[in-house]
């Protein structure tokens, strides 16, 4: 409460000093932070060769990456899979198509490059079933990939995407004999909408994951490992610290996680040309009951509670941190700081080049080995 009063005491005179226009900008930045965003078209399709089954894209730090990826499109196809980079120059990248595009297909230029690769559970060719998790937000759809072990893996997707993001990891855990529960949470476009329809950056969403843990415990789980991707990492960390079922949480696997929102939001603000004090004031506005609603949030968001580097002493379970040095979206600094604060709990193998949530795509062998070895070392794999 003391830090909240201090934030309010600083925020009000700062907004007055900035003037009406700047104050509106501060609230606009805050609203952008908590409003679920539509998928961004971040590259262009320049050409499709249906004979050779290749596609040419505008070159970006993502589209030039080696490995297997997905591409959200419009027209005849809404999603296609991409394989190896065949050639590249300063402005163009030509890749192998892994989804057949026939002559005459209409594929629009605007596209979104994705690390998902799999877009549906049917593509994994594993047994699965749709289930509903009764959470405080309402019934949240999930996919259950059953197995015999009493150690379950619960996967949590990131911001602005849906649970299909998590499908890449299912075969790895399934090969260990572990059930996978791939969940949704409030305001993600699949689960129920809260009153304000806004993200709480993990501060509320962990309650839906807590309900998923309770579901797993009712259906044969004795312990769970939470895997969080990006903002899903923040949600997993909040669940580990706050869940009423946290005694059943045995470990965390975090891929490109948000460990401290302040560092992430300042990094992203700088990338778009917004400099302090505006990002700090926007976070202060979201933290205050007086101004949170003006920023799009029904309830104030405590960035102190979301800072798991500062709360590192509260963590008690082993954590595997998978984070590329040049993430490009969620800076690796807070992950490193958490690893340094809790070397007794955190294992952080080194990855580079792979960008945000694309380590599986770029280095599937290294990513899989890191998870498999860590799970085995901590006794989480099912007996052979």
C-alpha positions as CSV (number, residue, x, y, z in Angstrom):
1,X,0.0,0.0,0.0
2,X,2.9,2.4,0.7
3,X,4.3,2.0,-2.8
4,X,0.8,2.4,-4.3
5,X,0.2,5.7,-2.4
6,X,3.7,6.8,-3.5
7,X,2.8,6.0,-7.1
8,X,-0.4,8.0,-6.9
9,X,1.3,10.9,-5.2
10,X,3.8,11.1,-8.1
11,X,1.3,10.3,-10.9
12,X,-1.3,13.1,-10.3
13,X,1.1,16.1,-10.3
14,X,3.1,14.5,-13.2
15,X,-0.1,14.3,-15.4
16,X,-1.1,17.8,-14.5
17,X,2.4,19.1,-15.4
18,X,2.3,17.2,-18.7
19,X,-1.0,18.7,-19.8
20,X,-4.1,17.3,-21.3
21,X,-2.6,16.0,-24.5
22,X,0.2,14.1,-22.8
23,X,-2.1,12.7,-20.2
24,X,-4.4,11.3,-22.9
25,X,-1.3,9.7,-24.4
26,X,-0.3,8.1,-21.1
27,X,-3.8,6.6,-20.8
28,X,-3.6,5.5,-24.4
29,X,-0.3,3.7,-23.7
30,X,-1.8,2.0,-20.7
31,X,-4.9,0.9,-22.7
32,X,-2.7,-0.6,-25.4
33,X,-0.9,-2.6,-22.7
34,X,-4.0,-4.3,-21.4
35,X,-6.2,-4.6,-24.5
36,X,-6.0,-7.9,-26.3
37,X,-4.6,-7.2,-29.7
38,X,-5.4,-8.7,-33.1
39,X,-2.6,-10.5,-34.8
40,X,-0.2,-8.1,-36.5
41,X,0.7,-8.4,-40.2
42,X,4.5,-8.1,-39.8
43,X,5.7,-9.2,-43.2
44,X,4.7,-9.2,-46.9
45,X,4.2,-12.1,-49.3
46,X,6.1,-11.0,-52.4
47,X,5.6,-14.1,-54.6
48,X,4.4,-17.7,-54.5
49,X,5.8,-20.2,-56.9
50,X,3.1,-23.0,-57.0
51,X,5.3,-25.2,-59.3
52,X,8.3,-25.2,-57.0
53,X,6.2,-24.8,-53.9
54,X,8.2,-21.8,-52.6
55,X,7.3,-18.5,-51.1
56,X,9.1,-15.2,-51.1
57,X,8.7,-12.9,-48.1
58,X,10.0,-9.5,-47.2
59,X,13.1,-10.0,-45.1
60,X,12.8,-9.3,-41.4
61,X,14.8,-10.6,-38.3
62,X,12.1,-13.3,-38.0
63,X,11.5,-14.3,-41.7
64,X,15.2,-14.9,-42.2
65,X,15.4,-17.5,-39.3
66,X,16.3,-21.1,-40.2
67,X,13.8,-23.7,-39.2
68,X,10.1,-24.5,-39.5
69,X,7.5,-21.8,-39.0
70,X,3.9,-20.8,-39.8
71,X,2.5,-17.8,-41.7
72,X,-1.0,-16.4,-41.1
73,X,-2.5,-15.3,-44.4
74,X,-5.8,-14.3,-45.9
75,X,-7.4,-15.4,-49.1
76,X,-7.6,-19.1,-50.1
77,X,-5.4,-20.1,-47.1
78,X,-5.5,-18.6,-43.6
79,X,-2.4,-20.4,-42.4
80,X,0.5,-22.1,-44.2
81,X,3.6,-23.9,-42.9
82,X,7.1,-22.8,-44.0
83,X,10.3,-24.8,-44.2
84,X,13.9,-24.0,-45.0
85,X,15.4,-20.7,-46.2
86,X,16.4,-21.4,-49.8
87,X,17.9,-18.0,-50.7
88,X,18.0,-14.5,-49.3
89,X,19.2,-11.0,-50.1
90,X,19.0,-7.7,-48.3
91,X,15.2,-7.4,-48.9
92,X,13.8,-10.8,-49.7
93,X,13.7,-14.3,-48.3
94,X,12.7,-17.3,-50.3
95,X,11.5,-20.3,-48.3
96,X,10.2,-23.8,-49.0
97,X,6.4,-24.2,-48.6
98,X,5.3,-27.1,-46.4
99,X,1.7,-26.5,-47.1
100,X,0.6,-27.1,-50.7
101,X,-0.6,-24.0,-52.5
102,X,-2.3,-24.8,-55.8
103,X,-2.2,-22.7,-59.0
104,X,-5.0,-20.1,-58.9
105,X,-5.0,-19.8,-55.1
106,X,-5.6,-16.3,-53.8
107,X,-3.0,-15.3,-51.2
108,X,-2.9,-11.7,-50.0
109,X,0.3,-9.8,-49.5
110,X,-0.1,-9.0,-45.8
111,X,1.0,-11.8,-43.5
112,X,1.9,-12.6,-39.9
113,X,5.0,-14.7,-39.3
114,X,4.5,-17.2,-36.5
115,X,6.4,-19.7,-34.4
116,X,3.3,-21.8,-33.8
117,X,3.8,-24.3,-36.7
118,X,0.9,-26.5,-35.5
119,X,-2.4,-24.8,-35.6
120,X,-4.7,-27.7,-34.5
121,X,-4.3,-30.6,-32.1
122,X,-5.3,-33.0,-34.9
123,X,-2.0,-32.3,-36.6
124,X,0.0,-34.0,-33.8
125,X,-1.7,-37.4,-34.5
126,X,-1.9,-38.1,-30.8
127,X,-5.0,-39.0,-28.7
128,X,-6.7,-35.9,-27.4
129,X,-10.1,-34.6,-26.3
130,X,-11.7,-31.1,-25.7
131,X,-12.5,-30.4,-22.1
132,X,-13.9,-27.4,-20.2
133,X,-12.2,-26.0,-17.1
134,X,-14.7,-24.3,-14.7
135,X,-12.7,-21.2,-13.7
136,X,-13.8,-18.0,-11.9
137,X,-14.1,-16.4,-15.3
138,X,-16.4,-19.1,-16.6
139,X,-15.9,-22.3,-18.6
140,X,-12.4,-22.2,-20.3
141,X,-11.9,-24.6,-23.2
142,X,-8.8,-26.8,-23.0
143,X,-7.2,-29.7,-24.9
144,X,-6.3,-32.8,-22.9
145,X,-3.7,-35.2,-24.3
146,X,-4.1,-38.1,-21.9
147,X,-1.3,-40.4,-20.7
148,X,-0.9,-42.7,-17.7
149,X,1.4,-40.7,-15.4
150,X,0.2,-38.8,-12.3
151,X,2.5,-35.9,-13.2
152,X,0.6,-33.6,-15.6
153,X,1.9,-30.8,-17.7
154,X,-0.3,-27.7,-17.9
155,X,0.6,-25.4,-20.8
156,X,-0.2,-21.6,-20.8
157,X,0.0,-19.5,-24.0
158,X,1.1,-16.0,-24.3
159,X,-0.3,-12.5,-25.0
160,X,-2.3,-11.9,-28.1
161,X,-2.4,-15.6,-29.2
162,X,-4.3,-18.7,-28.3
163,X,-3.5,-22.2,-26.9
164,X,-2.4,-23.5,-30.4
165,X,0.9,-21.7,-29.6
166,X,1.6,-24.5,-27.1
167,X,1.1,-27.5,-29.4
168,X,4.9,-27.6,-30.3
169,X,5.7,-28.9,-26.8
170,X,3.0,-31.6,-26.5
171,X,4.9,-34.4,-28.3
172,X,8.0,-33.8,-26.1
173,X,6.1,-34.3,-22.9
174,X,3.9,-37.0,-24.4
175,X,7.0,-39.0,-25.2
176,X,7.9,-38.8,-21.5
177,X,4.5,-40.5,-20.7
178,X,3.0,-37.3,-19.3
179,X,-0.6,-36.0,-19.8
180,X,-0.8,-32.5,-21.4
181,X,-3.5,-30.0,-20.5
182,X,-3.3,-27.1,-22.9
183,X,-5.5,-24.3,-21.4
184,X,-7.1,-21.0,-22.3
185,X,-7.7,-18.1,-20.0
186,X,-10.0,-15.0,-19.7
187,X,-10.0,-12.5,-22.6
188,X,-7.8,-14.6,-24.9
189,X,-10.5,-14.9,-27.5
190,X,-11.5,-18.5,-26.6
191,X,-12.2,-18.3,-22.9
192,X,-14.9,-16.1,-21.4
193,X,-14.5,-12.3,-21.4
194,X,-14.1,-10.4,-18.1
195,X,-16.2,-7.3,-17.5
196,X,-13.5,-5.0,-18.9
197,X,-12.3,-7.5,-21.5
198,X,-8.7,-6.5,-20.6
199,X,-5.6,-8.5,-19.7
200,X,-4.3,-8.2,-16.2
201,X,-0.8,-9.3,-17.4
202,X,-1.0,-12.4,-15.1
203,X,-2.4,-10.7,-12.0
204,X,-5.9,-12.3,-12.6
205,X,-5.3,-14.9,-15.3
206,X,-3.4,-17.2,-12.9
207,X,-6.8,-17.9,-11.2
208,X,-7.9,-19.7,-14.4
209,X,-4.7,-21.7,-14.3
210,X,-5.4,-22.5,-10.7
211,X,-8.7,-23.9,-11.8
212,X,-6.9,-26.0,-14.4
213,X,-4.6,-27.4,-11.7
214,X,-7.7,-28.3,-9.6
215,X,-9.2,-30.0,-12.7
216,X,-6.0,-32.1,-13.1
217,X,-6.0,-33.1,-9.4
218,X,-9.6,-34.2,-9.7
219,X,-8.7,-36.3,-12.7
220,X,-5.7,-38.3,-11.4
221,X,-2.9,-35.8,-11.2
222,X,-0.7,-35.8,-8.0
223,X,1.6,-33.1,-9.2
224,X,1.8,-30.7,-12.1
225,X,4.5,-28.9,-14.1
226,X,3.4,-25.6,-15.5
227,X,4.8,-24.5,-18.9
228,X,4.3,-20.9,-19.7
229,X,5.1,-19.1,-23.0
230,X,5.8,-15.4,-23.0
231,X,3.0,-13.8,-20.9
232,X,2.1,-17.4,-20.0
233,X,5.4,-17.4,-18.1
234,X,4.2,-14.5,-16.0
235,X,0.9,-16.3,-15.4
236,X,2.8,-19.5,-14.4
237,X,5.0,-17.6,-12.0
238,X,2.0,-15.9,-10.4
239,X,0.3,-19.3,-10.0
240,X,3.4,-20.7,-8.4
241,X,3.5,-17.9,-5.9
242,X,-0.3,-17.5,-5.2
243,X,-2.2,-20.6,-6.2
244,X,-4.2,-22.4,-3.5
245,X,-3.0,-25.6,-5.2
246,X,0.6,-24.6,-5.2
247,X,1.6,-27.5,-3.1
248,X,0.9,-29.6,-6.3
249,X,3.1,-27.4,-8.5
250,X,6.3,-29.3,-8.8
251,X,8.2,-27.3,-11.4
252,X,8.0,-24.6,-14.1
253,X,9.2,-24.6,-17.7
254,X,9.2,-21.0,-19.0
255,X,9.8,-20.2,-22.7
256,X,10.6,-16.6,-23.5
257,X,8.8,-15.6,-20.3
258,X,7.8,-12.2,-18.9
259,X,9.5,-12.2,-15.5
260,X,9.2,-8.5,-14.9
261,X,6.7,-6.4,-16.8
262,X,8.4,-3.1,-16.2
263,X,11.5,-4.0,-18.2
264,X,9.4,-5.5,-21.0
265,X,7.1,-2.5,-21.4
266,X,10.0,0.0,-21.3
267,X,11.8,-2.1,-23.9
268,X,8.8,-2.2,-26.2
269,X,8.0,1.5,-25.7
270,X,11.6,2.4,-26.7
271,X,11.2,0.2,-29.8
272,X,8.3,2.3,-30.9
273,X,9.9,5.6,-30.1
274,X,8.1,6.2,-26.8
275,X,10.6,7.3,-24.0
276,X,10.3,7.9,-20.3
277,X,8.5,9.3,-18.4
278,X,5.6,8.2,-20.5
279,X,5.9,4.4,-20.1
280,X,6.5,4.8,-16.3
281,X,3.5,7.1,-16.0
282,X,1.3,4.6,-18.0
283,X,2.3,1.8,-15.6
284,X,1.6,4.1,-12.6
285,X,-1.8,4.9,-14.1
286,X,-2.6,1.1,-14.4
287,X,-1.4,0.6,-10.8
288,X,-3.7,3.2,-9.3
289,X,-7.4,2.6,-8.5
290,X,-8.0,6.3,-9.5
291,X,-6.7,5.9,-13.0
292,X,-6.7,2.2,-13.9
293,X,-10.2,2.4,-15.5
294,X,-9.1,5.4,-17.6
295,X,-6.3,3.1,-18.9
296,X,-8.7,0.2,-19.7
297,X,-8.4,-2.0,-16.6
298,X,-11.3,-2.6,-14.3
299,X,-8.9,-3.3,-11.4
300,X,-5.4,-1.8,-10.6
301,X,-2.5,-3.9,-11.6
302,X,0.4,-4.2,-9.1
303,X,3.6,-4.2,-11.1
304,X,5.4,-4.9,-7.8
305,X,3.6,-8.3,-7.5
306,X,4.4,-9.1,-11.1
307,X,8.1,-8.5,-10.6
308,X,9.3,-12.0,-9.9
309,X,13.0,-11.0,-9.7
310,X,12.1,-8.9,-6.7
311,X,10.0,-11.8,-5.3
312,X,12.6,-14.4,-6.1
313,X,12.9,-15.4,-2.5
314,X,9.2,-16.6,-2.6
315,X,9.9,-19.2,-5.2
316,X,10.5,-22.8,-3.9
317,X,10.4,-25.1,-7.0
318,X,12.8,-25.9,-9.8
319,X,12.5,-23.7,-12.9
320,X,13.8,-24.3,-16.5
321,X,14.2,-21.0,-18.3
322,X,14.4,-21.1,-22.1
323,X,15.1,-17.6,-23.4
324,X,17.0,-16.5,-26.5
325,X,19.6,-13.7,-26.0
326,X,18.2,-11.7,-28.9
327,X,14.5,-12.3,-28.2
328,X,13.5,-9.0,-29.8
329,X,10.2,-8.7,-27.9
330,X,10.7,-9.7,-24.3
331,X,14.3,-8.8,-23.3
332,X,16.3,-11.6,-21.6
333,X,17.6,-9.4,-18.8
334,X,14.9,-10.2,-16.2
335,X,15.3,-14.0,-17.0
336,X,19.0,-13.7,-16.4
337,X,18.4,-11.7,-13.2
338,X,16.1,-14.4,-11.9
339,X,18.7,-17.1,-12.7
340,X,21.3,-15.1,-10.8
341,X,19.0,-14.5,-7.9
342,X,18.0,-18.2,-7.5
343,X,20.8,-20.4,-9.0
344,X,19.6,-23.1,-6.6
345,X,16.3,-23.3,-8.4
346,X,16.8,-21.9,-11.9
347,X,18.4,-23.8,-14.9
348,X,19.0,-21.5,-17.9
349,X,20.7,-23.1,-20.9
350,X,22.1,-20.7,-23.4
351,X,20.2,-19.9,-26.6
352,X,20.8,-17.2,-29.2
353,X,19.4,-16.0,-32.5
354,X,16.1,-17.7,-32.0
355,X,14.0,-14.6,-31.3
356,X,10.7,-14.6,-29.3
357,X,9.1,-18.0,-28.5
358,X,10.8,-19.5,-31.5
359,X,13.6,-21.6,-29.9
360,X,11.7,-24.8,-30.8
361,X,11.5,-23.6,-34.4
362,X,15.2,-22.6,-34.7
363,X,16.8,-25.3,-32.6
364,X,14.3,-28.1,-32.0
365,X,17.1,-30.6,-31.0
366,X,18.6,-28.2,-28.4
367,X,15.2,-27.1,-27.1
368,X,13.9,-30.7,-26.8
369,X,17.1,-31.9,-25.1
370,X,17.0,-29.0,-22.6
371,X,13.5,-29.9,-21.5
372,X,14.0,-33.7,-21.6
373,X,17.2,-33.6,-19.5
374,X,15.8,-31.1,-17.0
375,X,12.6,-33.1,-16.6
376,X,14.6,-36.3,-16.0
377,X,17.0,-34.7,-13.6
378,X,14.1,-33.5,-11.5
379,X,12.3,-36.8,-11.5
380,X,9.3,-35.6,-13.6
381,X,9.5,-38.2,-16.4
382,X,7.1,-41.1,-16.1
383,X,8.8,-44.5,-15.4
384,X,9.6,-46.5,-18.5
